[in-house]
Amino acid sequence: MTNKEHVFTIGEFGKRARITVRTLRFYEQLGLLTPTEQNSSGHKLYGLKELAKLQQIQSLKFIGYSLQEIKEILKDDTEAIFELERSLPLQHKLLIEKRDELNRAIEAVERVQCMITEGKPITWKVLASLLYQIEHEEDLKEWMKEYLSDEAVSQIFSLPKEQRKQMDMEMVDILATVKKLMKEDASPKSPEAFNVLIKITELATKHVEDKEELAKELEKLQELSESELLDYKFPTFFTREEEEFLMEIGRSMEALYNESSN
């Protein structure tokens, strides 16, 4: 550094650069920002060179690089741009994945807030199921494509956020009805029980154009054995007992249909 250049102690530099002394010392420990000049008291001095380096560090942090990655990129000034160019495609991919993850998290918060605002009875079972399905939406899509047509799956997952929120609330209402019927020891053959299954079917198909085809595919899905479904079973709003009750309703409805057809 020349005598004409302004230099500052770590405290002064931190205030001017709006960064804490603790962070500057941490960067020095990592070998990211190491001032070479010092005053007569032995205190490290920061100047324009260190300011430029700090700006590089902050810029790379802004676009998602870790401190260790930044250190690797900036270790050789003559190769820094080349190292950055080489790593940018991967960094771009990682940032897109992070953005998608944040978007899913925001949607999850909005959907839970919506149910709470509407006064719906939220249990940990419902909450865990909803959050898990949003977090693992891509996995759920692939799983559903093994049993349903690509078109049906696409229509189900392309619903606008507001329609998804409405479906959440309708499903919670159905869940409350199921719990009430089971508490009252209602028969799976009762009209009230049949109505619950009809509502679930309507909810699953109302946003799909070819409802009859989807209904057939859902019937095939129900015919799968438990061992086949356990390979990739996603949590649902219903407990195991509630699922068994719904299956019993389905069998009762099918028996009644077959009886009336004969």
C-alpha positions as CSV (number, residue, x, y, z in Angstrom):
1,M,0.0,0.0,0.0
2,T,1.2,3.5,-0.7
3,N,1.2,6.3,1.8
4,K,-1.6,8.1,-0.2
5,E,-4.0,5.2,0.2
6,H,-6.5,5.3,3.0
7,V,-6.2,2.4,5.3
8,F,-8.3,1.5,8.3
9,T,-8.1,-0.7,11.4
10,I,-10.5,-3.7,11.4
11,G,-13.1,-1.8,13.5
12,E,-13.0,1.3,11.2
13,F,-13.1,-0.8,8.1
14,G,-16.0,-2.9,9.5
15,K,-18.1,0.2,10.1
16,R,-17.4,1.7,6.6
17,A,-18.0,-1.7,4.9
18,R,-21.1,-2.4,7.1
19,I,-19.7,-5.8,8.3
20,T,-19.0,-7.0,11.8
21,V,-15.5,-7.3,13.2
22,R,-16.3,-10.9,14.1
23,T,-17.1,-11.7,10.4
24,L,-13.9,-10.0,9.2
25,R,-11.8,-12.1,11.7
26,F,-13.6,-15.2,10.6
27,Y,-12.8,-14.5,7.0
28,E,-9.2,-14.0,8.0
29,Q,-9.1,-17.4,9.8
30,L,-10.5,-19.1,6.7
31,G,-7.9,-17.4,4.5
32,L,-10.5,-15.5,2.6
33,L,-9.6,-12.0,3.4
34,T,-6.1,-11.5,4.9
35,P,-4.7,-8.0,5.1
36,T,-0.9,-7.8,4.7
37,E,-0.3,-4.3,6.1
38,Q,-0.2,-3.3,9.7
39,N,0.4,-0.2,11.8
40,S,3.1,0.5,14.3
41,S,0.9,-1.2,17.0
42,G,0.7,-4.4,15.0
43,H,-2.9,-3.9,14.1
44,K,-3.9,-5.2,10.7
45,L,-4.9,-2.5,8.2
46,Y,-7.5,-2.7,5.5
47,G,-7.5,-0.7,2.3
48,L,-8.9,-0.6,-1.2
49,K,-7.5,-4.0,-2.1
50,E,-9.3,-5.6,0.9
51,L,-12.5,-3.7,0.1
52,A,-12.4,-5.1,-3.5
53,K,-11.9,-8.6,-2.2
54,L,-14.7,-8.2,0.3
55,Q,-17.0,-7.1,-2.4
56,Q,-16.1,-10.3,-4.4
57,I,-16.8,-12.5,-1.4
58,Q,-20.2,-10.8,-0.7
59,S,-21.2,-11.0,-4.4
60,L,-20.5,-14.7,-4.6
61,K,-22.3,-15.3,-1.3
62,F,-25.3,-13.5,-2.7
63,I,-25.6,-16.0,-5.6
64,G,-25.4,-18.9,-3.2
65,Y,-21.7,-20.0,-3.0
66,S,-20.4,-21.3,0.3
67,L,-17.3,-19.7,1.9
68,Q,-15.2,-22.7,1.0
69,E,-16.4,-22.6,-2.6
70,I,-15.6,-18.8,-2.6
71,K,-12.1,-19.5,-1.3
72,E,-11.5,-22.0,-4.1
73,I,-12.7,-19.6,-6.7
74,L,-10.7,-16.6,-5.5
75,K,-7.5,-18.5,-4.5
76,D,-5.8,-17.3,-7.8
77,D,-6.8,-13.8,-9.1
78,T,-5.8,-14.7,-12.6
79,E,-8.0,-17.8,-12.7
80,A,-10.9,-16.5,-10.6
81,I,-13.1,-15.6,-13.6
82,F,-12.4,-19.0,-15.2
83,E,-13.3,-20.8,-12.0
84,L,-16.5,-18.8,-11.7
85,E,-17.5,-19.5,-15.3
86,R,-16.8,-23.2,-14.8
87,S,-18.9,-23.5,-11.7
88,L,-21.9,-21.3,-12.7
89,P,-24.0,-24.0,-14.5
90,L,-24.1,-26.1,-11.4
91,Q,-24.7,-23.1,-9.2
92,H,-27.6,-22.1,-11.4
93,K,-29.1,-25.6,-11.1
94,L,-28.7,-25.6,-7.3
95,L,-30.4,-22.1,-7.0
96,I,-33.4,-23.2,-9.1
97,E,-33.8,-26.3,-6.9
98,K,-33.6,-24.1,-3.8
99,R,-36.1,-21.7,-5.3
100,D,-38.5,-24.5,-6.0
101,E,-38.1,-25.8,-2.5
102,L,-38.8,-22.4,-1.0
103,N,-41.9,-22.1,-3.3
104,R,-43.2,-25.4,-2.0
105,A,-42.6,-24.3,1.6
106,I,-44.4,-21.0,1.0
107,E,-47.4,-22.9,-0.5
108,A,-47.4,-25.3,2.4
109,V,-47.6,-22.3,4.9
110,E,-50.3,-20.6,2.9
111,R,-52.5,-23.8,2.7
112,V,-52.1,-24.5,6.5
113,Q,-52.9,-20.8,7.3
114,C,-56.0,-21.0,5.1
115,M,-57.4,-24.0,7.0
116,I,-56.6,-22.5,10.4
117,T,-58.2,-19.2,9.3
118,E,-61.3,-21.0,8.2
119,G,-61.5,-22.7,11.6
120,K,-60.9,-26.2,10.3
121,P,-59.9,-28.9,12.9
122,I,-56.2,-29.4,12.3
123,T,-54.5,-32.5,13.7
124,W,-50.8,-33.4,13.5
125,K,-51.9,-36.3,11.2
126,V,-53.5,-33.8,8.8
127,L,-50.6,-31.4,9.1
128,A,-47.9,-34.0,8.5
129,S,-49.8,-35.5,5.6
130,L,-50.3,-32.2,3.9
131,L,-46.7,-31.0,4.4
132,Y,-45.2,-34.3,3.3
133,Q,-47.3,-34.4,0.1
134,I,-46.3,-30.8,-0.8
135,E,-42.6,-31.5,-0.1
136,H,-42.5,-34.7,-2.0
137,E,-44.9,-33.7,-4.8
138,E,-42.6,-34.9,-7.6
139,D,-42.2,-38.3,-6.0
140,L,-46.0,-38.5,-5.6
141,K,-46.5,-37.6,-9.3
142,E,-44.2,-40.4,-10.4
143,W,-45.9,-42.9,-8.0
144,M,-49.3,-41.9,-9.3
145,K,-48.2,-42.3,-12.9
146,E,-47.6,-46.0,-12.3
147,Y,-51.4,-46.4,-11.7
148,L,-53.1,-43.5,-13.4
149,S,-52.8,-42.0,-16.9
150,D,-50.2,-39.2,-17.4
151,E,-53.1,-36.9,-18.4
152,A,-55.1,-37.5,-15.2
153,V,-52.0,-36.9,-13.1
154,S,-51.2,-33.7,-15.0
155,Q,-54.7,-32.4,-14.5
156,I,-54.6,-33.2,-10.7
157,F,-51.3,-31.4,-10.1
158,S,-51.9,-28.4,-12.4
159,L,-54.7,-27.1,-10.2
160,P,-54.3,-23.4,-9.1
161,K,-53.4,-22.7,-5.5
162,E,-56.9,-21.5,-4.6
163,Q,-58.5,-24.7,-5.8
164,R,-55.9,-26.8,-3.9
165,K,-56.7,-24.8,-0.7
166,Q,-60.4,-25.5,-1.2
167,M,-59.8,-29.2,-1.7
168,D,-57.8,-29.3,1.5
169,M,-60.7,-27.8,3.4
170,E,-63.2,-30.1,1.8
171,M,-61.1,-33.1,2.7
172,V,-60.8,-31.9,6.3
173,D,-64.6,-31.6,6.5
174,I,-64.9,-35.2,5.1
175,L,-62.4,-36.4,7.7
176,A,-64.5,-34.8,10.4
177,T,-67.6,-36.7,9.1
178,V,-65.7,-40.0,9.0
179,K,-64.6,-39.5,12.6
180,K,-68.2,-38.7,13.7
181,L,-69.6,-41.8,11.9
182,M,-67.0,-44.0,13.5
183,K,-67.6,-42.5,16.9
184,E,-71.3,-43.2,16.5
185,D,-70.6,-46.7,15.4
186,A,-72.4,-46.1,12.1
187,S,-72.8,-49.0,9.7
188,P,-70.7,-48.9,6.5
189,K,-73.9,-49.7,4.7
190,S,-75.7,-46.6,6.0
191,P,-76.7,-43.8,3.6
192,E,-74.5,-41.4,5.6
193,A,-71.5,-43.7,5.1
194,F,-72.2,-44.0,1.4
195,N,-72.5,-40.2,1.1
196,V,-69.0,-39.9,2.5
197,L,-67.4,-42.1,-0.2
198,I,-69.4,-40.3,-2.8
199,K,-68.0,-37.0,-1.6
200,I,-64.4,-38.3,-1.7
201,T,-64.9,-39.6,-5.2
202,E,-66.5,-36.3,-6.4
203,L,-63.6,-34.4,-4.7
204,A,-61.0,-36.6,-6.5
205,T,-62.6,-36.3,-9.9
206,K,-64.3,-32.8,-10.1
207,H,-61.2,-31.1,-11.6
208,V,-60.5,-33.9,-14.2
209,E,-62.2,-33.8,-17.6
210,D,-62.6,-37.5,-18.2
211,K,-64.3,-38.4,-14.9
212,E,-65.4,-41.9,-15.9
213,E,-61.9,-42.9,-17.0
214,L,-60.4,-41.6,-13.8
215,A,-63.0,-43.4,-11.8
216,K,-62.0,-46.7,-13.5
217,E,-58.3,-46.1,-12.8
218,L,-59.1,-45.3,-9.2
219,E,-61.0,-48.6,-8.9
220,K,-57.9,-50.5,-10.3
221,L,-55.8,-48.7,-7.7
222,Q,-58.2,-49.8,-4.9
223,E,-57.9,-53.4,-6.1
224,L,-54.1,-53.5,-5.5
225,S,-53.0,-55.5,-2.6
226,E,-51.7,-53.8,0.5
227,S,-48.2,-55.2,-0.1
228,E,-48.1,-53.5,-3.6
229,L,-49.1,-50.2,-2.2
230,L,-46.6,-50.3,0.7
231,D,-43.7,-50.0,-1.7
232,Y,-44.4,-46.2,-1.8
233,K,-47.2,-45.3,0.5
234,F,-47.7,-41.6,1.2
235,P,-49.3,-40.4,4.4
236,T,-53.0,-39.5,4.1
237,F,-55.4,-37.5,6.3
238,F,-56.9,-40.7,7.5
239,T,-55.7,-43.1,10.2
240,R,-55.4,-46.8,9.4
241,E,-58.8,-47.5,11.1
242,E,-60.5,-44.7,9.1
243,E,-59.0,-46.1,5.9
244,E,-60.3,-49.6,6.7
245,F,-63.8,-48.0,7.5
246,L,-63.8,-46.3,4.0
247,M,-62.8,-49.6,2.3
248,E,-65.6,-51.3,4.1
249,I,-68.0,-48.7,2.8
250,G,-66.6,-49.2,-0.7
251,R,-67.2,-53.0,-0.5
252,S,-70.7,-52.4,0.8
253,M,-71.5,-50.0,-2.1
254,E,-70.1,-52.5,-4.6
255,A,-72.1,-55.4,-3.1
256,L,-75.3,-53.3,-3.3
257,Y,-74.6,-52.3,-6.9
258,N,-74.0,-55.9,-7.9
259,E,-77.1,-57.0,-6.1
260,S,-79.2,-54.4,-7.9
261,S,-77.7,-55.3,-11.3
262,N,-78.7,-59.0,-10.9
